[in-house]
Amino acid sequence: MIPELPPLPALTRAEADLIDHYLGVVDLLGRINPARGDQTYAALRAAQALAAKSAALRDALTLMHQRGEDRLHAHTLARALRVLDGERRTGRVTVPPK
């Protein structure tokens, strides 16, 4: 039986887009990470997709700023990242221990 995940915290649509696009960028960086990957073609494809995903992240932050959302609620956003497996996903961006 699959354990039940905690619910996502309440997020604005812009915050949800921020989290979604941030994790998309992180996933691509994890695929590009030369310390973890072994396929140049997969890294190349991820690098090509990174520009578009980064632009979407920028657009989400721009929209938040234009709407007057001048604060990132780090505690709430961190909870959302944890529910969406952000700790594992961001871990793929780092250099693995020896």
C-alpha positions in Angstrom: 0.0 0.0 0.0 1.3 3.4 -0.9 1.6 5.8 2.0 -0.7 8.8 1.8 1.2 12.0 1.1 0.5 15.2 3.1 -1.6 17.6 1.2 -0.1 20.5 -0.6 -0.3 23.8 1.3 -2.6 26.4 -0.1 -0.8 28.3 -2.9 -1.8 31.0 -5.2 -1.8 30.1 -8.9 1.4 32.1 -9.4 3.1 30.3 -6.4 2.0 27.0 -7.9 3.5 28.0 -11.2 6.7 29.1 -9.5 7.1 25.7 -7.7 6.2 23.8 -10.9 8.7 25.7 -13.1 11.4 25.7 -10.4 11.2 21.9 -10.1 11.3 21.6 -13.9 14.5 23.6 -14.0 16.0 21.5 -11.1 15.1 18.3 -12.9 16.8 19.4 -16.1 19.9 20.5 -14.1 20.0 17.1 -12.5 20.0 15.5 -16.0 22.8 17.8 -17.1 24.9 17.3 -14.0 28.2 15.7 -15.3 28.9 14.2 -11.8 25.7 12.1 -12.0 24.9 11.4 -15.7 26.6 9.2 -18.2 24.8 10.1 -21.5 25.9 13.2 -23.5 22.8 13.1 -25.6 20.5 13.1 -22.6 22.5 16.0 -21.1 22.3 17.9 -24.4 18.5 17.5 -24.6 18.1 18.7 -21.1 20.4 21.7 -21.8 18.3 22.6 -24.8 15.1 22.4 -22.8 16.6 24.4 -19.9 16.2 27.8 -21.7 12.5 27.4 -22.2 11.9 26.1 -18.7 14.0 28.9 -17.2 11.9 31.4 -19.2 8.7 30.0 -17.8 10.2 30.3 -14.3 11.1 33.9 -15.0 7.6 34.6 -16.3 6.0 33.1 -13.2 8.2 35.4 -11.0 7.5 38.4 -13.2 3.8 37.8 -12.9 4.0 37.6 -9.1 6.0 40.8 -9.0 3.5 42.6 -11.4 0.6 41.5 -9.1 2.3 43.1 -6.1 3.3 39.8 -4.6 6.6 41.1 -3.3 7.3 38.3 -0.8 8.1 34.7 -1.2 6.5 32.7 1.7 9.5 30.5 2.1 8.0 28.2 4.8 4.9 27.5 2.8 6.8 27.1 -0.5 9.3 24.7 1.2 6.4 22.6 2.5 5.1 22.4 -1.1 8.6 21.4 -2.4 8.9 18.6 0.2 5.5 17.2 -0.7 6.6 17.2 -4.4 9.8 15.3 -3.6 11.9 18.5 -3.9 14.6 17.3 -1.5 15.4 14.3 -3.7 15.0 16.2 -6.9 17.3 19.1 -5.8 19.8 16.5 -4.5 20.5 15.4 -8.1 22.0 18.8 -8.8 24.8 18.4 -6.3 28.1 16.6 -6.5 27.6 13.1 -4.9 29.8 12.3 -1.9 32.9 10.3 -2.4 
